Amino acid sequence: MSVKHAKPNLSQSQVAEMVKRLFRLTASEISSLPSYDDQNLFIAPIEGGEYVLKIMNSEDSKNPTLVEVQTHAMSFLNQNGLPAQTAIPNISGQLMSLEEIDCGYGSQKYLVRLLTYLPGTTISKVPLTPQLLFETGKMAATMDTFLQEMAHPNLAVLERENFIWSLSNLPLLEAYMHLFDGDPLEKVVKSVLYQYKNSVIPKRCNFRKCINHGDFNDLNMLVQPDERGGHRISGILDFGDMNSGYYIHELAIAIMYMMTEHPKPIEVGGPVLAGWESFLPLNEAEKDCLYVLVLSRFCQSIVLARYSVSLHPENAEYLMITSKKGVHILRQLWELGKEQVEKLWFQTAAKFSDKK
């Protein structure tokens, strides 16, 4: 999203009216949930149950077909036993509706859905044990394998040719280099872009294609305590970045975000990789590009967070959560180099698999 004032900001009274009108529910509790681009609200109605009202930003709301496919994917994964939310039909029997609302900067149109509420806490708030990291990798591989089996007449909308968050489109970051304004980090980002063009793009023809969730991060995964004193994954959230991509992209994204939550980030790759390969072993081209793709995702996060803050300075704290940690980790990975990082990740993954 790249337009100022596109993010909705409905008042509590506007939300209560909407929930009553669209779903015939009387909200007894309304509270805000974090979101990068949209407005997410926890709703507890007096009629019972718990829900999340998702009001999409006005830019993404211009593409209802894409949101329809995302909503279908959530339901499809849920039907296959994965912990994804499902949409609740409104009084017209529709899973979403386009609502015209004035949030204080003129009347705009927003897509609105009421989703089931998944219990749990975000994975960012619990210790990332090797076992939980293993489960994260396994869940990412399982999810993408199911998504690849999904049928829908409009799957073509997931191609998203110039989607800035797709790992297929890293060179689009070049248009944002001015945001560094002399920051020495620019050298690192340009180096990663160079490696991507010269070592990833030539091998891409050997990557296996799939549909990516695209944002399997530390705030989009919920966990609950398990019977062994650890945690299990209890929810997968936010399918707004879904796109046609490659299996290796999802793995790189998962590793990158788990690194931002770990006291020793470099140690994350091995267990996540082991979990992934327990379900879907990588081929040689995918293995060879994993390091650069993880760095590439760090670059996307850092550059695009800076851009979003330039548009929404009032939301800087949330927008910069991952970026602040990411700068340090990106430098560390870049300085260690491909050979050393890969050796650690793949050796650790092999040892982890041997123990299983």
C-alpha positions in Angstrom: 0.0 0.0 0.0 1.5 3.3 -1.0 -1.2 5.9 -0.6 -1.6 8.3 2.4 -4.9 8.0 4.2 -5.7 4.6 2.7 -5.6 2.9 6.1 -9.1 2.9 7.7 -9.6 4.4 11.1 -13.2 3.9 12.1 -14.5 5.1 15.4 -16.0 2.7 18.0 -19.5 4.0 17.2 -18.9 3.4 13.4 -17.7 -0.1 14.1 -20.7 -0.9 16.4 -23.1 0.4 13.8 -21.4 -1.6 11.0 -21.4 -4.9 13.0 -25.1 -4.4 13.8 -26.1 -3.5 10.3 -24.1 -6.2 8.4 -24.2 -9.1 10.9 -27.1 -8.3 13.3 -24.6 -8.5 16.2 -24.6 -6.1 19.1 -20.9 -5.5 20.1 -20.4 -5.5 23.9 -16.6 -5.3 23.5 -14.6 -3.7 20.7 -10.8 -3.5 20.9 -8.0 -2.8 18.4 -5.7 -5.4 17.1 -2.4 -4.6 15.4 -2.2 -4.2 11.6 0.3 -2.9 9.1 -2.2 -1.6 6.5 -5.7 -2.4 7.6 -7.9 -1.9 10.7 -8.4 -5.1 12.7 -10.8 -5.2 15.7 -11.7 -7.8 18.2 -15.5 -8.0 18.6 -17.3 -9.8 21.4 -21.1 -9.5 20.8 -23.8 -9.9 23.5 -25.2 -12.7 21.3 -22.1 -14.8 22.1 -18.9 -15.8 20.2 -15.7 -13.9 19.5 -14.8 -12.4 16.1 -12.3 -10.2 14.3 -13.7 -7.5 12.1 -11.2 -6.8 9.3 -11.6 -3.5 7.5 -9.2 -3.5 4.5 -7.4 -0.4 3.4 -8.9 1.5 0.5 -6.2 0.5 -2.0 -6.5 -3.2 -1.5 -10.3 -2.8 -1.4 -10.1 -1.9 -5.1 -9.3 -5.6 -5.8 -12.2 -7.6 -4.4 -11.4 -10.6 -6.6 -8.0 -10.9 -4.9 -9.6 -10.7 -1.4 -12.1 -13.3 -2.5 -9.3 -15.8 -3.4 -7.5 -15.0 -0.1 -10.7 -15.7 1.9 -11.2 -18.9 -0.1 -7.6 -20.0 0.8 -8.3 -19.5 4.5 -11.4 -21.6 4.3 -9.6 -24.3 2.2 -6.7 -24.6 4.7 -9.2 -24.7 7.6 -11.1 -27.6 5.9 -7.8 -29.4 5.6 -7.1 -29.2 9.3 -4.8 -26.1 9.4 -5.6 -23.4 12.0 -6.8 -20.6 9.6 -9.6 -18.2 10.2 -12.8 -18.4 8.2 -15.2 -15.6 7.1 -18.7 -15.3 8.6 -21.5 -14.5 6.0 -23.3 -11.2 6.5 -27.1 -10.8 6.5 -27.0 -10.9 2.6 -25.1 -14.2 2.7 -21.9 -12.6 1.4 -18.4 -13.2 2.9 -17.4 -9.6 2.3 -19.0 -6.3 1.4 -17.7 -2.9 0.1 -18.7 -0.2 2.6 -18.4 3.6 2.0 -17.2 5.4 5.1 -15.7 8.7 6.1 -12.9 8.2 8.6 -12.1 11.9 8.7 -10.4 12.4 5.3 -13.4 12.1 3.0 -15.6 9.2 2.0 -13.7 6.1 0.9 -14.6 2.5 0.1 -13.4 -0.4 2.3 -13.9 -4.1 2.0 -15.2 -5.5 5.3 -15.2 -9.1 6.6 -16.0 -10.7 9.9 -13.6 -13.5 10.7 -13.6 -16.2 13.3 -11.3 -15.4 16.3 -8.5 -17.8 16.9 -7.3 -18.1 20.5 -3.6 -17.9 21.4 -0.7 -15.4 21.7 1.6 -14.4 18.8 4.7 -16.5 18.5 6.7 -13.3 19.1 5.8 -13.5 22.8 7.0 -17.0 23.7 10.4 -18.6 23.8 11.5 -19.8 20.3 12.7 -23.3 21.3 14.3 -25.5 18.6 11.1 -27.6 18.6 8.8 -24.6 18.0 11.1 -23.4 15.2 11.0 -27.0 13.7 7.1 -26.9 13.9 7.2 -23.4 12.2 9.2 -24.7 9.2 7.0 -27.8 9.0 3.8 -25.7 9.1 5.0 -23.4 6.4 5.8 -26.3 4.1 2.5 -28.0 4.9 0.5 -24.8 4.2 2.1 -24.1 0.8 1.6 -27.7 -0.2 -2.1 -27.5 0.5 -2.4 -24.1 -1.2 -0.8 -25.5 -4.3 -3.7 -28.1 -4.4 -6.4 -25.3 -4.1 -8.8 -24.8 -7.0 -10.5 -21.5 -7.7 -11.6 -19.8 -11.0 -9.6 -16.7 -10.2 -6.2 -18.0 -9.1 -4.6 -15.9 -11.9 -5.1 -12.8 -9.7 -2.3 -14.2 -7.4 0.3 -13.5 -10.1 0.6 -9.9 -8.8 3.3 -8.9 -11.3 4.6 -5.8 -9.5 3.7 -6.7 -6.0 6.4 -5.0 -3.9 6.4 -7.7 -1.1 6.9 -10.6 -3.5 10.4 -12.1 -3.3 10.2 -12.4 -7.1 10.3 -8.6 -7.3 13.3 -7.6 -5.2 14.7 -5.3 -7.9 11.7 -3.0 -7.4 13.4 -1.8 -4.2 15.9 0.1 -6.3 13.3 2.9 -6.6 13.4 3.4 -2.8 17.2 3.7 -2.3 16.9 7.5 -1.8 15.4 6.8 1.6 18.8 5.8 3.0 20.0 9.3 2.5 23.7 8.4 3.0 23.1 5.6 5.6 25.9 3.1 5.4 23.3 0.3 5.3 22.6 1.3 1.7 25.9 -0.5 0.7 24.6 -3.8 2.3 21.2 -3.5 0.5 22.8 -2.8 -2.8 25.1 -5.8 -2.3 22.2 -8.0 -1.6 20.4 -6.7 -4.7 23.5 -7.5 -6.8 23.7 -11.1 -5.4 20.0 -11.6 -6.0 20.3 -10.6 -9.7 23.4 -12.6 -10.3 22.8 -15.8 -8.2 19.1 -16.1 -7.6 17.4 -15.0 -10.9 19.6 -17.4 -13.1 18.5 -20.3 -10.9 14.9 -19.4 -10.5 13.9 -21.7 -13.4 14.8 -24.6 -11.1 12.6 -23.5 -8.2 9.4 -25.3 -7.6 6.4 -23.0 -8.1 3.6 -22.7 -5.5 1.1 -20.3 -3.9 2.8 -18.4 -1.1 1.1 -17.1 2.1 3.9 -14.5 1.7 4.0 -13.1 5.2 4.5 -16.0 7.6 5.9 -13.8 10.3 6.1 -13.6 14.1 2.9 -11.5 14.4 0.9 -13.7 12.0 1.3 -17.0 13.9 -0.5 -17.8 17.1 0.6 -20.4 19.6 -0.9 -22.0 22.7 0.7 -24.1 25.4 1.1 -27.8 24.7 1.1 -30.8 27.1 4.9 -31.0 27.0 5.5 -27.5 28.5 6.2 -26.0 25.1 3.9 -24.4 22.5 2.0 -25.5 19.4 0.9 -23.4 16.5 -2.8 -22.6 16.9 -3.4 -19.9 14.3 -2.2 -18.6 10.9 -3.3 -15.0 10.2 -3.3 -12.4 7.4 -3.4 -13.8 3.9 -3.2 -10.3 2.4 0.3 -10.9 0.8 -0.6 -14.2 -0.9 1.0 -14.5 -4.3 2.1 -17.0 -6.9 5.7 -17.7 -6.0 8.0 -20.5 -5.0 8.3 -22.9 -2.1 11.8 -21.6 -1.2 10.3 -18.0 -0.8 8.1 -19.1 2.0 10.9 -20.8 3.8 13.2 -17.8 3.5 10.4 -15.5 4.8 9.7 -17.8 7.8 13.5 -18.0 8.7 13.9 -14.2 8.4 11.0 -13.3 10.7 11.9 -16.0 13.3 15.4 -14.6 13.4 14.0 -11.2 14.5 12.5 -12.8 17.6 15.5 -14.9 18.7 18.3 -13.9 21.1 20.8 -15.7 18.8 19.3 -15.1 15.3 21.9 -17.1 13.4 20.8 -20.3 15.2 17.2 -20.1 13.8 17.8 -21.3 10.3 18.8 -24.9 11.2 15.6 -26.0 13.1 13.2 -24.1 10.7 15.0 -25.7 7.7 14.8 -29.2 9.4 11.1 -28.8 10.0 10.5 -27.7 6.4 12.6 -30.5 4.9 10.8 -33.1 7.1 7.8 -32.3 4.9 9.3 -31.1 1.7 13.0 -31.5 1.0 14.7 -28.7 -1.0 16.4 -29.3 -4.4 19.9 -28.1 -5.0 19.0 -24.7 -6.6 16.7 -23.9 -3.7 19.4 -24.8 -1.2 21.9 -22.6 -3.0 19.7 -19.6 -3.0 18.3 -19.8 0.6 20.9 -17.5 2.1 20.5 -14.7 -0.4 16.6 -15.0 -0.2 16.7 -14.6 3.6 18.8 -11.4 3.2 16.5 -10.3 0.4 13.5 -10.4 2.8 15.4 -8.4 5.4 16.0 -5.8 2.7 12.3 -5.7 1.8 11.3 -5.3 5.4 13.9 -2.5 6.1 13.3 -0.5 2.9 9.5 -0.7 2.9 9.2 0.1 6.6 11.2 3.3 6.0 8.9 4.1 3.1 5.7 3.4 5.2 7.0 5.6 8.0 7.4 8.5 5.5 3.7 8.1 4.8 2.5 7.3 8.3 4.8 8.8 10.9 2.0 8.3 13.5 2.3 4.5 13.0 6.1 4.4 13.2 6.4 2.3 16.3 4.4 -0.7 14.8 5.9 -0.2 11.3 9.5 -0.3 12.5 9.1 -3.4 14.9 10.8 -5.8 12.5 13.0 -3.3 10.7 14.8 -2.1 13.8 15.9 -5.7 14.7 16.4 -6.5 11.1 19.2 -3.9 10.5 21.5 -5.6 13.0 20.7 -9.1 11.8 21.1 -8.2 8.2 24.6 -6.8 8.9 25.6 -9.9 10.8 24.5 -12.3 8.1 26.1 -10.2 5.4 29.4 -10.0 7.3 29.5 -13.8 8.1 28.9 -14.5 4.4 27.0 -17.2 2.5 29.4 -20.1 3.0 29.6 -19.8 6.8 25.9 -19.2 7.3 24.8 -22.1 5.0 27.3 -24.4 6.7 25.7 -23.7 10.1 22.1 -23.9 8.9 22.5 -27.1 6.9 24.6 -28.9 9.5 22.3 -28.0 12.3 19.3 -29.1 10.2 21.0 -32.5 9.5 21.7 -33.0 13.3 18.2 -32.0 14.2 16.7 -34.5 11.7 19.0 -37.2 13.0 17.6 -36.8 16.4 14.0 -37.1 15.2 
